[in-house]
Amino acid sequence: MAKALYKKATNFKELDSFKVSYEYFRSAKDLYEKIDDSLQVAKSLLEISTIDKKTGSFGLSQTSALEGLKYVKKSKNIKIKSKLYFNIAVAAKERGDLLNAENRINQALDLAKDSVTTKKVGYDLIRTFLNTKANIFKEKENYEGAIEIYNNILSESSKKLSQTQRARFNGNLAHTLFLKNGLNKKSDSLLQESLIYYEKINNISGLVSIYMKLAEMYVQRDKQKVLNYTKKIIELADKLDNDQVKYEAYEQLITIDAKSENIAKYLKIKKEVNQKRNRVQSEFANAKFNYDDEKEQKIEAQNAAIKADNLASKKENQVLILLLILIVLIVLTFFIYQRIQRRHKIEKVKTVHVTEARISSKVHDELANDLYELMTQLETTDPEKEVVLDKLDTIYNQARDISKQIQTVETDDTFPDELSNLFRSYQSDEVNVLLKRYDTDIWKGISSHIKVTVYRVLQEFLTNMKKHSNAALVVVSIEKQNKQLFIQYIDNGKGFTAKTSKNGLRNAENRIRAIKGKLTFDTELDKGCKFSINVPV
């Protein structure tokens, strides 16, 4: 049915029965929507947009084309897409929106960037797009741009252009050269060449176009020529039965021959043209309104019937549906809870394993090695008492650092003091540790596991700083805003590479991730470290 309606619409369009064609295209579009044929919906909207354009309803034309683009957003049919962009460009140009017109015609041309896509769109269609772009340039008085386009078409497409196409583009080039330079031999020569060809094939529309351009070109130089050209335009317009052309001819005529007879004819034709345009637009507006109103009434009737049919079954099934929903919610809640618990257990186990491995490594690599070295010295040499005491003091401090990392962290009201003590413990003559923007009240209401995690991570940063960074200054800020805990750590040490961060700070990253937080860092060798922690509380 959709296909049949589309064919009928196309037939009536070819017969210039636009009103009937419009209605069939709308009906076809609705049926194609029902069967989810997006491409055919877009094609129908393209035809509707084209009819609106031909009847002077440029606003409606633009709206229909924009709607059509939605249906071919992901389509590979670039030809339909380019035509929709073209219709939008023409409508925008006719409404004086030249910036939008240029953007849209560029979008149409951008779809044919190589030989494959150019073949899909079609050379003739691309030339039409280029012609429209040149017309937009003319409206913007960018004559150089328009001339360049016409010259490119005429030179690069010399073997592909038909004689009719060449006559058309020569005429447009001649008109643009005239607008740029005034009356000139090149423009006259090109127009005369096109005129001879159109007379030879008796192309009335082509002849009208050329005579209009010649009349405009000679209006300031040779009034007799303009009179002759204008009379020929009127004769041809009678053959075409085209009041619009006749109106434009008389408009030109009264500028050089303002006889009362000519003015009267001009005013009469102007009135008829305006009445016809308004009548057509009114017919289309009413047809669209009636169509939309009828469609809305059908939808309302269908909805009412559906509501009546569903009301009884809804009442019968309501209790069952509620029960099913309740069961599903209970089951989902149970599984989600189990999954969260399992994930937390896994994260905790991972963190414990990492911590155990790190402590084991520290005991073996640092404490045990230093003890062994001292024992070797005592067995083989007789070191001085001060040397032995210094070694033992170093070993003691290492053991104390390891102890700090595994001791229990108090998370009650004394937690703020414990955190402050942590920072003080890393303060020395060589390192200045500053705590900024720190209000102890921020810890109220924050869960214990978040406090412990924050403590351990900051302890990790400070330990790494002490051992590896050679920093002289450490600044830590802790704030709470909008249920978010923001912590920033900065030192002026030697920093490290991204590779080092992955290996050395993986434990801290795992800890922060386990409490749904985010750890980011910015560091380079010899440029210090900057860590930022964001934790929802």
N, C-alpha and C positions, 0 to 999 in steps of 0.2 A: 504493500500500500504506500509506504514511504517513497519507494522508487518510482511508482506510478505518478504520485503527486509531484515529485521533483521534475519528472519529464513534462508533465502538463504545464508546470510553472515555467519551464525553459521555453516551451513552445509559445506560450502567451507573451513571454518577454521578447522573443524574436519578432512578434507581431506588434510590438510596442504597446501591448495591453498591460501596462505596468501594475495597475490596481489588482486585476485578477491574478497576475503572476505573483504579486506580493503575497496574496492570501494563500496561494498554493504552496509557496516556499515556506511560509510560517507553519502550515499544517504538516508539511514534510519534516520540517525541523523538529516539531514536537514528537512525531512518531520515531524519528531517528534517536531522539533522547530516550524514549522508552526502551529501545533495544540496545542502548549504550554504544551506538555507533558515533563516536566522537568526531571522526573525520568528516562524516556526512553532515553532522550538525554544523561543523565549521563551514563546510561548503555552502550549506543553505543560508547561514548568516552572512557569508560573503556575497551571495546573490542579493539578499535583502539589502545589504549595505550599498551594493552597486545601484539598485533601483532607487534607493533614497538619494544617492549622489546624482543620478540622472534627473530626478525630479526636483532637485534644488534643496532637499532636506539634509543639509550637510551635518547638522548636529546629530540627527538620527543615524546617518550613515556612519559617523565616527563611533557612536555607541554600539551599533551592531557589529562593526569590525572588531572593536575591543573585546566584545563578548565572544566573538569567534576565536580570537587568539587564545582564550582560556582553554578551549577544547583541543588546540593543537600544540599546547605548551611542550609536551614530550613527544610529539609526532615527528617522524622523519620526512614527512611530506613538506619540504621547504617551499614548494611552488605555491601551495595554498597560503602558507604563512606569509610569504613575500607579497602576495596579492592583498592580504588583509592589511599589512603595513602600508602598502601603496594607497589603499582606499582611505586610511586614516590620514596619510600625508596630504592627499588631494582635498579632503574635507577641511583639514586644518588650514591649508593654503587659502581656500575659498572664504574661510572665516577670518582671515587676517592673522592667524597664529603661525607666523613664518618660522619661528624657532622650533616649535613642535613639528611643523611640516618637514623641515630639513632633517631633524632627528629621526623621524619615522621613515623617510625615503632612504636615509642612510642604513637603517636597520634592514630594509628590504634588499638593498644592494649588498650588504654584508653577508647575506645568506648565500651569495654566489661568489665565492672567493677564489675558486680554482676551476679547472676544466670540467671536473666531474659535476660539481654543484651548479656551474653555469649551464651545463647541458640539461640538468634536471629542471631548472627554472625556465630556460628557453631564451635564446638570443633576442628574439623580438620583444619579449616581455622586459628584458633587461634594458633594451633601448628605450622602451616606454618609461621605465623608471628614471633613466638618465635624462630623458626629455623633461620629465616632471621636475627633477632636481635643477635643471637649467632654468626652467620657468620660475622656480622659487628664487634662484639667484637673481633673475631679472627683476622680480618683485622687490628684492632687497637692494637693487641697483649694484649688484656684484656682477657687472657685465663681463669682466675678464674671466670669472669662473664659468659663466654660462658659455662664453665663446670657446673656452678650452674644451668643455664637454662636447659641444657640437663638432669641433674640429677632430676630436678623438674618435667620435662615432663615424664621421665621414672618411677618415684616413685609415683607421684600424679595421673598419668593417667594409672596406671598399668592395671586396669580392662577395660579401654576404648580403649587402643591401640590394633591395629591389629598386627599380627606377622610381616607383611611387614613394618608397621610403626616402630615397635620396632627394626627391623633390620636396618632401615634407621638411626634412632636416635642413636643406639649403634655405628654404623659406624662413625657418626659425632662426638660423644663423644670420641671415640678411637683416631680419628685424632687430636682432640684438646688436649687430654692428651699427645700425641706424641709431638705436637708443644711446649707444656709447659715443659715436662720432658725428651724429647728424647725417644729412643726406650725403651719400658717397657712391662712387661708381661700383664698388664691390657689391653693396647691397642691391643696387638696381640691377646689376648683371645677374646675380643669383636669383632674384625674384622673376626676372624676365625668362630665365632658363626654366624655372619651375612652371611658369605660366604657359610656356609653349608646350611642355609635356602634358599638363592637365587639359589643355585645349585639345591636344591630339587624342587623348583617351576619353575626353568628355567627362572628366571627374568634376562634378558641380561643386561638391563640398571643398575640394582642393582649390578650385578657381575662386570661390568666395573668400577663402583664407588669404590667397595671394592678393586679390583686389583690395581687401581690407588693409593689408600691410602697405601696399602701394599708395593707397589713399592717405594713410597716416603719414607716410614718408614725404609726400609732395604737398601736404596741406599748407605749408608756409612758403612754398616756391612756385607752384603752378596750379592755380585754382581750377583751370579748365580740365587739366588731367584728373584732378580730384573729382570734379563733377562727372566726367566720363566713367571713372572707376566706380563711383557711388551708384550711378544709374545701372551699370552692369550688375552690381551686387543686388540691387532691388529686383532686377529681372530674374536673376538666379534664385533669389529668396522666394519669389512667386512660384518658380518651378519646384522648389523643395517644400513649399508650403511651410516655411519656417519664419514665424513672426519675430522671433528673437533676433535673427540675422537682419531682418528688415528694420527692426527697431534700432539696431546699432548703425545701420546704413543711414537712416534718416537723422540720427543723432549727429553723425558726421556731416551730413548734407547741410543742416541748418547753420553750421558754423561758418560756411562759406556762401550759402545762398539762403538767407533768412526770409524768404518769401512767406507770406501768410499761409499760402497753400501748403508749403512744405512743413511749416510749424504745426498746422492743423493735423496733417497726416502723422507727424511725429507724435503729437500728444495722443491721438487716437490709438496708434499702435502701442504706445507706451502703456496706455490704460488697459488695452486688451492683453498685453503680455503679463502685466501685473495681476490682472484678474485670473488669467489662466494659471499662473504660477500659484497664486493663493488658493485657487480652486483645487488644483492637484494636491497641494500640501494639506488642505483641509480634508479632502477625500481620504488621503493616507492616514491622517491623524485620527479621523473617525473610524476608518477601517481597523486601525490598530487598537483603538479604544474598544470597539465592538468585539473584536477578536479576543482581546484580553479579558473583557467583561464576561463574554460567553465562556471562556476557559475557566475563569474564576468561579462562575456559577456551577459549572460541571464539577469542579473540584470540591466545592462546598456540598453539593448534593451527594457526591461519592463519600465524603467524610462523614456526613450525617448518617448515611446508610451503614457505613462501617461502624460508627459509634453505637448505633442501635443493635447491630449484630453482636458486637463485642461486649455490650453491657451485661447481658445475662451470664455469658461464660466467665466474665471477669469476677462476678459475684461468687460463682461456684468455685472458682479456682483460687480465690484470694488467700484463703487460709492455707491451702496447700503450698502456694508460692511463698508465703511468709515463712512457713515451716522449712521449706527447702533452703531459702535464703539464710535462715538462722543456722541450719545444719552446716551449710557451706562456710559461713562465717566462723563457726566454732572450729571446724576442721582446718580452715586456712590459718586461723589464729594459732592453733596448736602447732602446725607445721612451721609457721614463721617463728614462733617462740623457740621451738627446738633448733631451728637452723641458726638463729641468733646465738643461742646458748652454745651450740657446737662451734660456731665461728669464734666466739669469745674464748672458749677453752683452747682452741687451736692456736689463737694468737698468744694466749698466756703461756702455753707450752713452748711455742716458738721463742718467745721472749726469754723464758727461763733457760732454755737450751743455749740461746745465744749468750746470755749472761754467764752461765756456767762455763761455756767454752772460753769466753773472754777472761774470766777470773783464773781459769786453769792455765791459760796462756801467760797471763801476767805472773802467776806464781812460778811457772816453769822458766819463762824467758827472762824475768827480772829478778825475782827474789832468789830462786834457786841458783841462778848463774852467779849473782853477787856473793852469795854464801860460799859457793864452791871456790870462787876466786880468792876470797878471804882465807878459806881453809888452806888452799894451796900455798899462799904467801906465808902463813904461819908454819907450815911444814917445811918449806924450803929456805925461808929467810927468817931473820929476826927483826921485823919491822918495828918502828918506833910506836910508842903507846898512842900518840896523837893520831897517827895514821890509822891504827886499828879502830880507835874511837870514832873517827870520821866515817870509816866504812860502816861500822855498826849503826851509826846515826842515820846514814843513808838507807840501810836495810830496814831500820825501824820505820822511817817515814814511808817507805814503799809498802810495808805491811799495814801501816795505818790507813794509807790511801785505799788499799784493797778492802780493808775492813769497813771504811766509810761507804763503799759502793754496795755492800751487801747488808749493812745494818738496817734495822727497821726504821721506817720513817713515820714519825708521829703525825697524824692527820687531824687531831682535835684542835682546840683553840690555840694550842702552842705552835701550830704549823707555820704561821708567819714568822715567828722567832726562829724556828728551825731553818727556814729558808734563808733568813738574814744571816744566821750563823754559817750556813754553807758558803755564802759569798765572802764573809769575813775570813773563813778558813783558807781561802785562796789569795787573800790580801798579803802582800809582802813588800819589802823594800824595793824589789824589782818590778812588781806588778801592782797597779792601782785598779781596784775593782769598784765601779760605781753602780748604784742602783737608782734609777730615775723613774719618776711618775709612778711610784709604788704606794698604793693605799692598802693597808693590811685588811681592810674590811671587804675587799673584793673576794676573799676566799669563803665568805659566808654563803652557805647554800651550795657550794661546789662539792661534788662527790669525792670520796676518799681516793678511789683509783685514779681520778684525774690529777689530784694533788701529788700522789706518789709518782705518776708518770712524768709530770712537769719537773718535779724535783730531780728524778733520775736523769732526764734529758739534759737539764741545765748542768747537773753534775758531770755528765759526759762531755759537754762543751768545755767546761772549766778545766777538766782533767786533760783533755786534748790540748787546750791552750797552754797549760803549764808544761806539758811534756814536749810539745812539738812546735809551738808557734813563735816562742820568744817575744810574746806581746808585752808591751809596757803599760797598756791601758785597755780595760774591758768595761763596756757600758751595757747594762741590761735594763730594759724598761718592761713593766708588766701593767697592763690595763684591762679593764672589762667594759665593753660597750655593746648594747643591744644583744645580750645573752651570748656574747662572743668573748673569749679570752684571747688577747693579743700580746704576744711576747716577742721581743726583739733583742737579739744578742749581737754585739759588734765588738771586735777587737782589732788592734793595729799590728797584728803579727804578720808572719810571712805567708799565710794563706796556704792553699793547696789546689791541686788540679781536680777536674770533674771526676777523673778515674779514682783519685784518692778518696773523694767523697763517697763514692759507691761502696768502696771497700771498708772505710773506716767509720762511716756514720750510718751504716745499714741498721744497726740496733736502735739508734735514736729514731730513725724513720719508721721502723716497725712499731715502736712504742706509740708514737704520735698517731699513726694510722689506726692502731687498735682502739683509740678513744675518739675515732671519727674526725681527727684533726688533720691539718695539712702543714707540712714542713717544707720550706723553700730556702735556698741559700744562694748567695752571690759572693763568689770568691775567686781570686786569681793569685798565682804565686807572687809573693812580695807585696801584696796589696790588701792583706788582712782578710778577716772573715765577717760575713753578715748573715745571720740566720733569722728567719721569721717564722713564728708558729701561730697558727690560728685554730682554736679549739672551741666547738660549740658547747656551752654550759647551760 
